[in-house]
Amino acid sequence: MSSTPSFLATPRESQLVFIRDSLELISDLYDNFTSSTWDAVKTEHFLIIIHSQTHGLNSCVSTKKRADNRLRRYYKRLARCTLDRTGRSAASWELIRKETKLHLDQLHMLVASIRV
């Protein structure tokens, strides 16, 4: 019988941690959101959904487990290079929106592969 030791994450658990951490980091990008061109209600609704999904994933995996630091560095670099250097302009927020959509689409495909 091959069982995974409790200190090692299963592949599925690692994927769930990656998804959860990705959603948390996406949410963090929008912490200081300022764009007068976006619908505030829709943006708030989007963030509520992200928080809800993150909370749901926290009930599935340990909150002590974290995805690889490369994921955190990527989002830090994205915020620094896109938002911080441009003064959080409308154009930089639009780029963040497009990157967020791309990442959410990729996370959706990962979730679909886990369900199979």
Biopython code that builds the backbone (N, CA, C, O; Angstrom):
import numpy as np
from Bio.PDB.StructureBuilder import StructureBuilder

atoms = [
    (1, "MET", "N", (0.850, -1.172, 0.000)),
    (1, "MET", "CA", (0.000, 0.000, 0.000)),
    (1, "MET", "C", (0.891, 1.230, 0.000)),
    (1, "MET", "O", (1.729, 1.388, 0.887)),
    (2, "SER", "N", (0.719, 2.103, -0.987)),
    (2, "SER", "CA", (1.551, 3.296, -1.044)),
    (2, "SER", "C", (0.749, 4.497, -0.567)),
    (2, "SER", "O", (-0.175, 4.949, -1.243)),
    (3, "SER", "N", (1.104, 4.998, 0.584)),
    (3, "SER", "CA", (0.429, 6.175, 1.102)),
    (3, "SER", "C", (1.439, 7.307, 1.229)),
    (3, "SER", "O", (2.622, 7.088, 1.486)),
    (4, "THR", "N", (0.937, 8.521, 1.040)),
    (4, "THR", "CA", (1.792, 9.687, 1.124)),
    (4, "THR", "C", (1.946, 10.089, 2.581)),
    (4, "THR", "O", (0.943, 10.220, 3.283)),
    (5, "PRO", "N", (3.184, 10.292, 3.064)),
    (5, "PRO", "CA", (3.361, 10.752, 4.438)),
    (5, "PRO", "C", (2.606, 12.066, 4.659)),
    (5, "PRO", "O", (2.466, 12.867, 3.735)),
    (6, "SER", "N", (2.127, 12.280, 5.873)),
    (6, "SER", "CA", (1.289, 13.445, 6.153)),
    (6, "SER", "C", (2.012, 14.770, 5.938)),
    (6, "SER", "O", (1.364, 15.792, 5.714)),
    (7, "PHE", "N", (3.342, 14.773, 6.000)),
    (7, "PHE", "CA", (4.065, 16.023, 5.820)),
    (7, "PHE", "C", (4.266, 16.370, 4.341)),
    (7, "PHE", "O", (4.689, 17.480, 4.019)),
    (8, "LEU", "N", (3.970, 15.437, 3.452)),
    (8, "LEU", "CA", (4.069, 15.693, 2.022)),
    (8, "LEU", "C", (2.679, 15.921, 1.453)),
    (8, "LEU", "O", (1.737, 15.196, 1.771)),
    (9, "ALA", "N", (2.565, 16.925, 0.617)),
    (9, "ALA", "CA", (1.277, 17.213, 0.001)),
    (9, "ALA", "C", (1.060, 16.294, -1.195)),
    (9, "ALA", "O", (1.995, 15.991, -1.936)),
    (10, "THR", "N", (-0.169, 15.858, -1.374)),
    (10, "THR", "CA", (-0.507, 15.086, -2.556)),
    (10, "THR", "C", (-0.517, 16.048, -3.748)),
    (10, "THR", "O", (-0.620, 17.261, -3.560)),
    (11, "PRO", "N", (-0.412, 15.525, -4.956)),
    (11, "PRO", "CA", (-0.473, 16.419, -6.122)),
    (11, "PRO", "C", (-1.752, 17.258, -6.147)),
    (11, "PRO", "O", (-1.706, 18.446, -6.466)),
    (12, "ARG", "N", (-2.876, 16.655, -5.817)),
    (12, "ARG", "CA", (-4.141, 17.404, -5.808)),
    (12, "ARG", "C", (-4.115, 18.499, -4.743)),
    (12, "ARG", "O", (-4.568, 19.619, -4.983)),
    (13, "GLU", "N", (-3.586, 18.171, -3.575)),
    (13, "GLU", "CA", (-3.507, 19.182, -2.515)),
    (13, "GLU", "C", (-2.594, 20.333, -2.935)),
    (13, "GLU", "O", (-2.905, 21.495, -2.677)),
    (14, "SER", "N", (-1.485, 20.022, -3.573)),
    (14, "SER", "CA", (-0.567, 21.064, -4.062)),
    (14, "SER", "C", (-1.262, 21.956, -5.080)),
    (14, "SER", "O", (-1.058, 23.170, -5.089)),
    (15, "GLN", "N", (-2.081, 21.358, -5.935)),
    (15, "GLN", "CA", (-2.811, 22.141, -6.928)),
    (15, "GLN", "C", (-3.840, 23.049, -6.256)),
    (15, "GLN", "O", (-4.012, 24.201, -6.654)),
    (16, "LEU", "N", (-4.519, 22.530, -5.243)),
    (16, "LEU", "CA", (-5.499, 23.344, -4.521)),
    (16, "LEU", "C", (-4.818, 24.501, -3.794)),
    (16, "LEU", "O", (-5.347, 25.611, -3.765)),
    (17, "VAL", "N", (-3.652, 24.249, -3.211)),
    (17, "VAL", "CA", (-2.889, 25.308, -2.542)),
    (17, "VAL", "C", (-2.481, 26.362, -3.567)),
    (17, "VAL", "O", (-2.572, 27.560, -3.298)),
    (18, "PHE", "N", (-2.035, 25.922, -4.733)),
    (18, "PHE", "CA", (-1.651, 26.849, -5.790)),
    (18, "PHE", "C", (-2.841, 27.716, -6.207)),
    (18, "PHE", "O", (-2.703, 28.928, -6.372)),
    (19, "ILE", "N", (-3.990, 27.102, -6.374)),
    (19, "ILE", "CA", (-5.195, 27.847, -6.759)),
    (19, "ILE", "C", (-5.566, 28.847, -5.673)),
    (19, "ILE", "O", (-5.831, 30.014, -5.962)),
    (20, "ARG", "N", (-5.585, 28.391, -4.430)),
    (20, "ARG", "CA", (-5.940, 29.275, -3.319)),
    (20, "ARG", "C", (-4.976, 30.454, -3.222)),
    (20, "ARG", "O", (-5.402, 31.602, -3.099)),
    (21, "ASP", "N", (-3.676, 30.166, -3.277)),
    (21, "ASP", "CA", (-2.682, 31.234, -3.169)),
    (21, "ASP", "C", (-2.764, 32.189, -4.357)),
    (21, "ASP", "O", (-2.567, 33.394, -4.200)),
    (22, "SER", "N", (-3.054, 31.658, -5.536)),
    (22, "SER", "CA", (-3.215, 32.520, -6.712)),
    (22, "SER", "C", (-4.389, 33.476, -6.514)),
    (22, "SER", "O", (-4.283, 34.664, -6.818)),
    (23, "LEU", "N", (-5.499, 32.963, -6.009)),
    (23, "LEU", "CA", (-6.661, 33.816, -5.768)),
    (23, "LEU", "C", (-6.358, 34.875, -4.709)),
    (23, "LEU", "O", (-6.768, 36.028, -4.846)),
    (24, "GLU", "N", (-5.642, 34.483, -3.654)),
    (24, "GLU", "CA", (-5.258, 35.457, -2.620)),
    (24, "GLU", "C", (-4.379, 36.554, -3.213)),
    (24, "GLU", "O", (-4.564, 37.734, -2.912)),
    (25, "LEU", "N", (-3.438, 36.170, -4.043)),
    (25, "LEU", "CA", (-2.518, 37.147, -4.624)),
    (25, "LEU", "C", (-3.219, 38.038, -5.649)),
    (25, "LEU", "O", (-2.894, 39.219, -5.773)),
    (26, "ILE", "N", (-4.165, 37.483, -6.373)),
    (26, "ILE", "CA", (-4.971, 38.307, -7.279)),
    (26, "ILE", "C", (-5.752, 39.325, -6.461)),
    (26, "ILE", "O", (-5.808, 40.504, -6.812)),
    (27, "SER", "N", (-6.351, 38.867, -5.375)),
    (27, "SER", "CA", (-7.091, 39.767, -4.499)),
    (27, "SER", "C", (-6.185, 40.875, -3.959)),
    (27, "SER", "O", (-6.589, 42.036, -3.890)),
    (28, "ASP", "N", (-4.967, 40.513, -3.579)),
    (28, "ASP", "CA", (-4.016, 41.498, -3.048)),
    (28, "ASP", "C", (-3.696, 42.585, -4.069)),
    (28, "ASP", "O", (-3.467, 43.737, -3.700)),
    (29, "LEU", "N", (-3.680, 42.221, -5.356)),
    (29, "LEU", "CA", (-3.422, 43.226, -6.395)),
    (29, "LEU", "C", (-4.455, 44.356, -6.340)),
    (29, "LEU", "O", (-4.148, 45.511, -6.638)),
    (30, "TYR", "N", (-5.668, 44.004, -5.959)),
    (30, "TYR", "CA", (-6.763, 44.970, -5.973)),
    (30, "TYR", "C", (-6.994, 45.638, -4.618)),
    (30, "TYR", "O", (-7.974, 46.364, -4.447)),
    (31, "ASP", "N", (-6.099, 45.402, -3.650)),
    (31, "ASP", "CA", (-6.257, 46.011, -2.319)),
    (31, "ASP", "C", (-6.369, 47.530, -2.376)),
    (31, "ASP", "O", (-7.215, 48.115, -1.699)),
    (32, "ASN", "N", (-5.545, 48.154, -3.158)),
    (32, "ASN", "CA", (-5.550, 49.616, -3.267)),
    (32, "ASN", "C", (-6.067, 50.042, -4.638)),
    (32, "ASN", "O", (-5.497, 50.913, -5.296)),
    (33, "PHE", "N", (-7.137, 49.417, -5.040)),
    (33, "PHE", "CA", (-7.703, 49.654, -6.365)),
    (33, "PHE", "C", (-8.225, 51.074, -6.488)),
    (33, "PHE", "O", (-8.982, 51.546, -5.640)),
    (34, "THR", "N", (-7.820, 51.739, -7.536)),
    (34, "THR", "CA", (-8.317, 53.080, -7.841)),
    (34, "THR", "C", (-8.426, 53.227, -9.351)),
    (34, "THR", "O", (-7.420, 53.391, -10.040)),
    (35, "SER", "N", (-9.624, 53.170, -9.851)),
    (35, "SER", "CA", (-9.858, 53.417, -11.275)),
    (35, "SER", "C", (-11.264, 53.958, -11.431)),
    (35, "SER", "O", (-12.249, 53.290, -11.116)),
    (36, "SER", "N", (-11.334, 55.165, -11.917)),
    (36, "SER", "CA", (-12.643, 55.799, -12.065)),
    (36, "SER", "C", (-13.397, 55.292, -13.285)),
    (36, "SER", "O", (-14.577, 55.597, -13.459)),
    (37, "THR", "N", (-12.717, 54.514, -14.136)),
    (37, "THR", "CA", (-13.367, 54.037, -15.359)),
    (37, "THR", "C", (-14.066, 52.698, -15.180)),
    (37, "THR", "O", (-14.813, 52.279, -16.064)),
    (38, "TRP", "N", (-13.847, 52.023, -14.071)),
    (38, "TRP", "CA", (-14.464, 50.721, -13.842)),
    (38, "TRP", "C", (-15.721, 50.868, -13.005)),
    (38, "TRP", "O", (-15.834, 51.784, -12.191)),
    (39, "ASP", "N", (-16.652, 49.970, -13.208)),
    (39, "ASP", "CA", (-17.878, 49.922, -12.418)),
    (39, "ASP", "C", (-17.537, 49.437, -11.006)),
    (39, "ASP", "O", (-17.103, 48.301, -10.821)),
    (40, "ALA", "N", (-17.736, 50.299, -10.026)),
    (40, "ALA", "CA", (-17.351, 49.992, -8.643)),
    (40, "ALA", "C", (-18.131, 48.801, -8.079)),
    (40, "ALA", "O", (-17.572, 47.991, -7.340)),
    (41, "VAL", "N", (-19.397, 48.694, -8.417)),
    (41, "VAL", "CA", (-20.226, 47.596, -7.905)),
    (41, "VAL", "C", (-19.746, 46.260, -8.469)),
    (41, "VAL", "O", (-19.618, 45.284, -7.730)),
    (42, "LYS", "N", (-19.482, 46.214, -9.765)),
    (42, "LYS", "CA", (-19.000, 44.974, -10.384)),
    (42, "LYS", "C", (-17.622, 44.584, -9.843)),
    (42, "LYS", "O", (-17.340, 43.405, -9.627)),
    (43, "THR", "N", (-16.783, 45.575, -9.630)),
    (43, "THR", "CA", (-15.450, 45.300, -9.088)),
    (43, "THR", "C", (-15.562, 44.744, -7.679)),
    (43, "THR", "O", (-14.876, 43.781, -7.337)),
    (44, "GLU", "N", (-16.412, 45.333, -6.863)),
    (44, "GLU", "CA", (-16.615, 44.840, -5.490)),
    (44, "GLU", "C", (-17.189, 43.427, -5.517)),
    (44, "GLU", "O", (-16.775, 42.577, -4.728)),
    (45, "HIS", "N", (-18.126, 43.169, -6.407)),
    (45, "HIS", "CA", (-18.720, 41.839, -6.536)),
    (45, "HIS", "C", (-17.649, 40.816, -6.920)),
    (45, "HIS", "O", (-17.616, 39.714, -6.372)),
    (46, "PHE", "N", (-16.773, 41.182, -7.861)),
    (46, "PHE", "CA", (-15.666, 40.326, -8.273)),
    (46, "PHE", "C", (-14.783, 39.975, -7.065)),
    (46, "PHE", "O", (-14.429, 38.813, -6.868)),
    (47, "LEU", "N", (-14.436, 40.976, -6.268)),
    (47, "LEU", "CA", (-13.565, 40.735, -5.110)),
    (47, "LEU", "C", (-14.255, 39.880, -4.047)),
    (47, "LEU", "O", (-13.602, 39.076, -3.382)),
    (48, "ILE", "N", (-15.548, 40.045, -3.884)),
    (48, "ILE", "CA", (-16.303, 39.213, -2.932)),
    (48, "ILE", "C", (-16.255, 37.756, -3.380)),
    (48, "ILE", "O", (-16.077, 36.858, -2.556)),
    (49, "ILE", "N", (-16.411, 37.520, -4.672)),
    (49, "ILE", "CA", (-16.359, 36.149, -5.197)),
    (49, "ILE", "C", (-14.974, 35.547, -4.988)),
    (49, "ILE", "O", (-14.857, 34.391, -4.582)),
    (50, "ILE", "N", (-13.925, 36.318, -5.261)),
    (50, "ILE", "CA", (-12.555, 35.832, -5.062)),
    (50, "ILE", "C", (-12.341, 35.470, -3.594)),
    (50, "ILE", "O", (-11.786, 34.414, -3.291)),
    (51, "HIS", "N", (-12.776, 36.338, -2.683)),
    (51, "HIS", "CA", (-12.622, 36.057, -1.249)),
    (51, "HIS", "C", (-13.413, 34.813, -0.845)),
    (51, "HIS", "O", (-12.938, 33.999, -0.052)),
    (52, "SER", "N", (-14.605, 34.670, -1.385)),
    (52, "SER", "CA", (-15.437, 33.511, -1.073)),
    (52, "SER", "C", (-14.778, 32.214, -1.540)),
    (52, "SER", "O", (-14.760, 31.224, -0.808)),
    (53, "GLN", "N", (-14.245, 32.221, -2.747)),
    (53, "GLN", "CA", (-13.582, 31.023, -3.260)),
    (53, "GLN", "C", (-12.321, 30.704, -2.451)),
    (53, "GLN", "O", (-12.023, 29.538, -2.190)),
    (54, "THR", "N", (-11.593, 31.733, -2.063)),
    (54, "THR", "CA", (-10.402, 31.531, -1.241)),
    (54, "THR", "C", (-10.786, 30.919, 0.103)),
    (54, "THR", "O", (-10.138, 29.988, 0.582)),
    (55, "HIS", "N", (-11.834, 31.446, 0.695)),
    (55, "HIS", "CA", (-12.312, 30.919, 1.980)),
    (55, "HIS", "C", (-12.729, 29.450, 1.836)),
    (55, "HIS", "O", (-12.427, 28.627, 2.701)),
    (56, "GLY", "N", (-13.415, 29.131, 0.754)),
    (56, "GLY", "CA", (-13.820, 27.749, 0.516)),
    (56, "GLY", "C", (-12.621, 26.819, 0.371)),
    (56, "GLY", "O", (-12.628, 25.703, 0.890)),
    (57, "LEU", "N", (-11.599, 27.277, -0.331)),
    (57, "LEU", "CA", (-10.394, 26.459, -0.492)),
    (57, "LEU", "C", (-9.650, 26.298, 0.832)),
    (57, "LEU", "O", (-9.016, 25.268, 1.062)),
    (58, "ASN", "N", (-9.722, 27.300, 1.697)),
    (58, "ASN", "CA", (-9.077, 27.181, 3.007)),
    (58, "ASN", "C", (-9.688, 26.062, 3.837)),
    (58, "ASN", "O", (-9.033, 25.522, 4.729)),
    (59, "SER", "N", (-10.938, 25.709, 3.553)),
    (59, "SER", "CA", (-11.556, 24.603, 4.280)),
    (59, "SER", "C", (-11.117, 23.251, 3.725)),
    (59, "SER", "O", (-11.344, 22.214, 4.347)),
    (60, "CYS", "N", (-10.479, 23.269, 2.536)),
    (60, "CYS", "CA", (-10.029, 22.023, 1.900)),
    (60, "CYS", "C", (-8.557, 21.717, 2.147)),
    (60, "CYS", "O", (-8.154, 20.554, 2.156)),
    (61, "VAL", "N", (-7.766, 22.750, 2.344)),
    (61, "VAL", "CA", (-6.319, 22.563, 2.519)),
    (61, "VAL", "C", (-5.839, 23.392, 3.705)),
    (61, "VAL", "O", (-6.471, 24.374, 4.095)),
    (62, "SER", "N", (-4.734, 22.983, 4.255)),
    (62, "SER", "CA", (-4.168, 23.676, 5.410)),
    (62, "SER", "C", (-3.767, 25.097, 5.043)),
    (62, "SER", "O", (-3.164, 25.339, 3.997)),
    (63, "THR", "N", (-4.110, 26.026, 5.917)),
    (63, "THR", "CA", (-3.713, 27.415, 5.693)),
    (63, "THR", "C", (-2.219, 27.606, 5.957)),
    (63, "THR", "O", (-1.657, 28.652, 5.631)),
    (64, "LYS", "N", (-1.582, 26.603, 6.542)),
    (64, "LYS", "CA", (-0.134, 26.684, 6.792)),
    (64, "LYS", "C", (0.667, 26.343, 5.548)),
    (64, "LYS", "O", (1.836, 26.711, 5.436)),
    (65, "LYS", "N", (0.041, 25.639, 4.614)),
    (65, "LYS", "CA", (0.738, 25.266, 3.381)),
    (65, "LYS", "C", (0.646, 26.404, 2.389)),
    (65, "LYS", "O", (-0.404, 27.029, 2.236)),
    (66, "ARG", "N", (1.752, 26.667, 1.717)),
    (66, "ARG", "CA", (1.817, 27.749, 0.739)),
    (66, "ARG", "C", (2.408, 27.249, -0.555)),
    (66, "ARG", "O", (3.207, 26.314, -0.570)),
    (67, "ALA", "N", (2.008, 27.881, -1.640)),
    (67, "ALA", "CA", (2.577, 27.562, -2.950)),
    (67, "ALA", "C", (4.018, 28.059, -2.993)),
    (67, "ALA", "O", (4.460, 28.811, -2.125)),
    (68, "ASP", "N", (4.716, 27.636, -3.988)),
    (68, "ASP", "CA", (6.104, 28.016, -4.204)),
    (68, "ASP", "C", (6.265, 29.544, -4.170)),
    (68, "ASP", "O", (5.379, 30.277, -4.609)),
    (69, "ASN", "N", (7.393, 30.008, -3.650)),
    (69, "ASN", "CA", (7.657, 31.448, -3.573)),
    (69, "ASN", "C", (7.701, 32.120, -4.933)),
    (69, "ASN", "O", (7.528, 33.336, -5.018)),
    (70, "ARG", "N", (7.928, 31.366, -6.000)),
    (70, "ARG", "CA", (7.947, 31.965, -7.331)),
    (70, "ARG", "C", (6.611, 32.604, -7.674)),
    (70, "ARG", "O", (6.565, 33.617, -8.372)),
    (71, "LEU", "N", (5.531, 32.021, -7.189)),
    (71, "LEU", "CA", (4.208, 32.576, -7.443)),
    (71, "LEU", "C", (4.089, 33.952, -6.786)),
    (71, "LEU", "O", (3.617, 34.904, -7.409)),
    (72, "ARG", "N", (4.515, 34.051, -5.537)),
    (72, "ARG", "CA", (4.458, 35.335, -4.820)),
    (72, "ARG", "C", (5.353, 36.376, -5.492)),
    (72, "ARG", "O", (4.972, 37.539, -5.629)),
    (73, "ARG", "N", (6.532, 35.955, -5.904)),
    (73, "ARG", "CA", (7.454, 36.883, -6.575)),
    (73, "ARG", "C", (6.858, 37.384, -7.886)),
    (73, "ARG", "O", (7.010, 38.556, -8.230)),
    (74, "TYR", "N", (6.183, 36.505, -8.613)),
    (74, "TYR", "CA", (5.557, 36.912, -9.875)),
    (74, "TYR", "C", (4.548, 38.037, -9.626)),
    (74, "TYR", "O", (4.581, 39.063, -10.304)),
    (75, "TYR", "N", (3.654, 37.844, -8.657)),
    (75, "TYR", "CA", (2.628, 38.850, -8.401)),
    (75, "TYR", "C", (3.224, 40.137, -7.837)),
    (75, "TYR", "O", (2.733, 41.225, -8.136)),
    (76, "LYS", "N", (4.268, 40.029, -7.033)),
    (76, "LYS", "CA", (4.960, 41.217, -6.532)),
    (76, "LYS", "C", (5.567, 42.010, -7.682)),
    (76, "LYS", "O", (5.450, 43.234, -7.744)),
    (77, "ARG", "N", (6.213, 41.292, -8.585)),
    (77, "ARG", "CA", (6.838, 41.923, -9.748)),
    (77, "ARG", "C", (5.765, 42.539, -10.656)),
    (77, "ARG", "O", (5.957, 43.632, -11.189)),
    (78, "LEU", "N", (4.660, 41.855, -10.826)),
    (78, "LEU", "CA", (3.563, 42.379, -11.639)),
    (78, "LEU", "C", (3.056, 43.697, -11.058)),
    (78, "LEU", "O", (2.876, 44.668, -11.794)),
    (79, "ALA", "N", (2.827, 43.739, -9.769)),
    (79, "ALA", "CA", (2.353, 44.967, -9.122)),
    (79, "ALA", "C", (3.399, 46.073, -9.221)),
    (79, "ALA", "O", (3.070, 47.217, -9.538)),
    (80, "ARG", "N", (4.641, 45.737, -8.954)),
    (80, "ARG", "CA", (5.704, 46.739, -8.968)),
    (80, "ARG", "C", (5.901, 47.315, -10.377)),
    (80, "ARG", "O", (5.952, 48.532, -10.555)),
    (81, "CYS", "N", (6.009, 46.444, -11.355)),
    (81, "CYS", "CA", (6.302, 46.899, -12.719)),
    (81, "CYS", "C", (5.100, 47.518, -13.413)),
    (81, "CYS", "O", (5.257, 48.384, -14.273)),
    (82, "THR", "N", (3.925, 47.089, -13.054)),
    (82, "THR", "CA", (2.731, 47.570, -13.748)),
    (82, "THR", "C", (2.068, 48.736, -13.014)),
    (82, "THR", "O", (1.755, 49.757, -13.626)),
    (83, "LEU", "N", (1.858, 48.590, -11.730)),
    (83, "LEU", "CA", (1.115, 49.613, -10.996)),
    (83, "LEU", "C", (2.017, 50.675, -10.367)),
    (83, "LEU", "O", (1.795, 51.872, -10.549)),
    (84, "ASP", "N", (3.020, 50.237, -9.638)),
    (84, "ASP", "CA", (3.840, 51.175, -8.888)),
    (84, "ASP", "C", (4.610, 52.129, -9.786)),
    (84, "ASP", "O", (4.715, 53.319, -9.491)),
    (85, "ARG", "N", (5.143, 51.612, -10.871)),
    (85, "ARG", "CA", (5.956, 52.457, -11.759)),
    (85, "ARG", "C", (5.128, 53.407, -12.619)),
    (85, "ARG", "O", (5.666, 54.354, -13.191)),
    (86, "THR", "N", (3.838, 53.161, -12.710)),
    (86, "THR", "CA", (2.995, 54.008, -13.554)),
    (86, "THR", "C", (2.059, 54.890, -12.732)),
    (86, "THR", "O", (1.201, 55.578, -13.286)),
    (87, "GLY", "N", (2.222, 54.868, -11.435)),
    (87, "GLY", "CA", (1.342, 55.677, -10.595)),
    (87, "GLY", "C", (-0.081, 55.182, -10.570)),
    (87, "GLY", "O", (-1.013, 55.950, -10.330)),
    (88, "ARG", "N", (-0.253, 53.882, -10.822)),
    (88, "ARG", "CA", (-1.581, 53.259, -10.800)),
    (88, "ARG", "C", (-2.533, 53.913, -11.795)),
    (88, "ARG", "O", (-3.691, 54.188, -11.484)),
    (89, "SER", "N", (-2.027, 54.151, -12.980)),
    (89, "SER", "CA", (-2.815, 54.796, -14.039)),
    (89, "SER", "C", (-3.935, 53.871, -14.516)),
    (89, "SER", "O", (-3.929, 52.671, -14.239)),
    (90, "ALA", "N", (-4.881, 54.445, -15.227)),
    (90, "ALA", "CA", (-5.990, 53.659, -15.785)),
    (90, "ALA", "C", (-5.454, 52.594, -16.740)),
    (90, "ALA", "O", (-5.966, 51.475, -16.772)),
    (91, "ALA", "N", (-4.430, 52.936, -17.514)),
    (91, "ALA", "CA", (-3.854, 51.968, -18.457)),
    (91, "ALA", "C", (-3.199, 50.806, -17.719)),
    (91, "ALA", "O", (-3.280, 49.664, -18.170)),
    (92, "SER", "N", (-2.553, 51.085, -16.594)),
    (92, "SER", "CA", (-1.918, 49.991, -15.849)),
    (92, "SER", "C", (-2.972, 49.085, -15.214)),
    (92, "SER", "O", (-2.779, 47.872, -15.135)),
    (93, "TRP", "N", (-4.079, 49.662, -14.763)),
    (93, "TRP", "CA", (-5.154, 48.833, -14.216)),
    (93, "TRP", "C", (-5.782, 47.975, -15.306)),
    (93, "TRP", "O", (-6.196, 46.844, -15.052)),
    (94, "GLU", "N", (-5.850, 48.510, -16.513)),
    (94, "GLU", "CA", (-6.393, 47.714, -17.617)),
    (94, "GLU", "C", (-5.482, 46.526, -17.914)),
    (94, "GLU", "O", (-5.965, 45.431, -18.201)),
    (95, "LEU", "N", (-4.176, 46.735, -17.847)),
    (95, "LEU", "CA", (-3.236, 45.632, -18.033)),
    (95, "LEU", "C", (-3.396, 44.594, -16.920)),
    (95, "LEU", "O", (-3.362, 43.393, -17.188)),
    (96, "ILE", "N", (-3.568, 45.044, -15.686)),
    (96, "ILE", "CA", (-3.802, 44.120, -14.560)),
    (96, "ILE", "C", (-5.092, 43.338, -14.790)),
    (96, "ILE", "O", (-5.151, 42.140, -14.514)),
    (97, "ARG", "N", (-6.125, 44.013, -15.295)),
    (97, "ARG", "CA", (-7.397, 43.321, -15.562)),
    (97, "ARG", "C", (-7.196, 42.206, -16.580)),
    (97, "ARG", "O", (-7.709, 41.100, -16.408)),
    (98, "LYS", "N", (-6.445, 42.501, -17.646)),
    (98, "LYS", "CA", (-6.202, 41.496, -18.682)),
    (98, "LYS", "C", (-5.372, 40.334, -18.148)),
    (98, "LYS", "O", (-5.656, 39.177, -18.457)),
    (99, "GLU", "N", (-4.354, 40.631, -17.353)),
    (99, "GLU", "CA", (-3.533, 39.574, -16.746)),
    (99, "GLU", "C", (-4.368, 38.741, -15.784)),
    (99, "GLU", "O", (-4.229, 37.519, -15.738)),
    (100, "THR", "N", (-5.235, 39.395, -15.016)),
    (100, "THR", "CA", (-6.108, 38.687, -14.076)),
    (100, "THR", "C", (-7.015, 37.734, -14.836)),
    (100, "THR", "O", (-7.174, 36.579, -14.442)),
    (101, "LYS", "N", (-7.606, 38.206, -15.911)),
    (101, "LYS", "CA", (-8.481, 37.336, -16.713)),
    (101, "LYS", "C", (-7.715, 36.138, -17.248)),
    (101, "LYS", "O", (-8.208, 35.011, -17.203)),
    (102, "LEU", "N", (-6.522, 36.374, -17.750)),
    (102, "LEU", "CA", (-5.689, 35.285, -18.255)),
    (102, "LEU", "C", (-5.410, 34.255, -17.160)),
    (102, "LEU", "O", (-5.532, 33.052, -17.389)),
    (103, "HIS", "N", (-5.037, 34.730, -15.975)),
    (103, "HIS", "CA", (-4.724, 33.819, -14.873)),
    (103, "HIS", "C", (-5.966, 33.082, -14.379)),
    (103, "HIS", "O", (-5.902, 31.895, -14.059)),
    (104, "LEU", "N", (-7.084, 33.779, -14.318)),
    (104, "LEU", "CA", (-8.316, 33.106, -13.892)),
    (104, "LEU", "C", (-8.745, 32.040, -14.906)),
    (104, "LEU", "O", (-9.251, 30.985, -14.524)),
    (105, "ASP", "N", (-8.544, 32.316, -16.186)),
    (105, "ASP", "CA", (-8.844, 31.303, -17.208)),
    (105, "ASP", "C", (-7.947, 30.076, -17.025)),
    (105, "ASP", "O", (-8.408, 28.941, -17.149)),
    (106, "GLN", "N", (-6.673, 30.307, -16.733)),
    (106, "GLN", "CA", (-5.746, 29.199, -16.515)),
    (106, "GLN", "C", (-6.099, 28.425, -15.245)),
    (106, "GLN", "O", (-6.023, 27.196, -15.222)),
    (107, "LEU", "N", (-6.482, 29.141, -14.194)),
    (107, "LEU", "CA", (-6.903, 28.465, -12.959)),
    (107, "LEU", "C", (-8.161, 27.642, -13.207)),
    (107, "LEU", "O", (-8.311, 26.550, -12.658)),
    (108, "HIS", "N", (-9.057, 28.160, -14.028)),
    (108, "HIS", "CA", (-10.274, 27.425, -14.373)),
    (108, "HIS", "C", (-9.928, 26.096, -15.054)),
    (108, "HIS", "O", (-10.525, 25.062, -14.757)),
    (109, "MET", "N", (-8.963, 26.139, -15.964)),
    (109, "MET", "CA", (-8.541, 24.902, -16.639)),
    (109, "MET", "C", (-7.907, 23.928, -15.638)),
    (109, "MET", "O", (-8.108, 22.718, -15.743)),
    (110, "LEU", "N", (-7.156, 24.442, -14.683)),
    (110, "LEU", "CA", (-6.563, 23.579, -13.660)),
    (110, "LEU", "C", (-7.660, 22.940, -12.811)),
    (110, "LEU", "O", (-7.602, 21.745, -12.522)),
    (111, "VAL", "N", (-8.641, 23.715, -12.418)),
    (111, "VAL", "CA", (-9.760, 23.170, -11.646)),
    (111, "VAL", "C", (-10.486, 22.091, -12.442)),
    (111, "VAL", "O", (-10.850, 21.048, -11.900)),
    (112, "ALA", "N", (-10.690, 22.344, -13.712)),
    (112, "ALA", "CA", (-11.363, 21.345, -14.569)),
    (112, "ALA", "C", (-10.570, 20.060, -14.636)),
    (112, "ALA", "O", (-11.151, 18.975, -14.655)),
    (113, "SER", "N", (-9.240, 20.160, -14.671)),
    (113, "SER", "CA", (-8.418, 18.950, -14.731)),
    (113, "SER", "C", (-8.443, 18.182, -13.408)),
    (113, "SER", "O", (-8.302, 16.959, -13.399)),
    (114, "ILE", "N", (-8.617, 18.882, -12.309)),
    (114, "ILE", "CA", (-8.702, 18.217, -11.003)),
    (114, "ILE", "C", (-10.006, 17.459, -10.868)),
    (114, "ILE", "O", (-10.046, 16.373, -10.290)),
    (115, "ARG", "N", (-11.062, 18.026, -11.396)),
    (115, "ARG", "CA", (-12.389, 17.416, -11.292)),
    (115, "ARG", "C", (-12.506, 16.119, -12.069)),
    (115, "ARG", "O", (-13.321, 15.260, -11.735)),
    (116, "VAL", "N", (-11.688, 15.974, -13.111)),
    (116, "VAL", "CA", (-11.785, 14.786, -13.976)),
    (116, "VAL", "C", (-11.310, 13.564, -13.296)),
    (116, "VAL", "O", (-11.326, 12.483, -13.884)),
]
sb = StructureBuilder()
sb.init_structure("model")
sb.init_model(0)
sb.init_chain("A")
sb.init_seg("    ")
for serial, (resi, resn, name, xyz) in enumerate(atoms, 1):
    if name == "N":
        sb.init_residue(resn, " ", resi, " ")
    sb.init_atom(name, np.array(xyz, "f"), 0.0, 1.0, " ", f" {name:<3s}", serial, name[0])
structure = sb.get_structure()
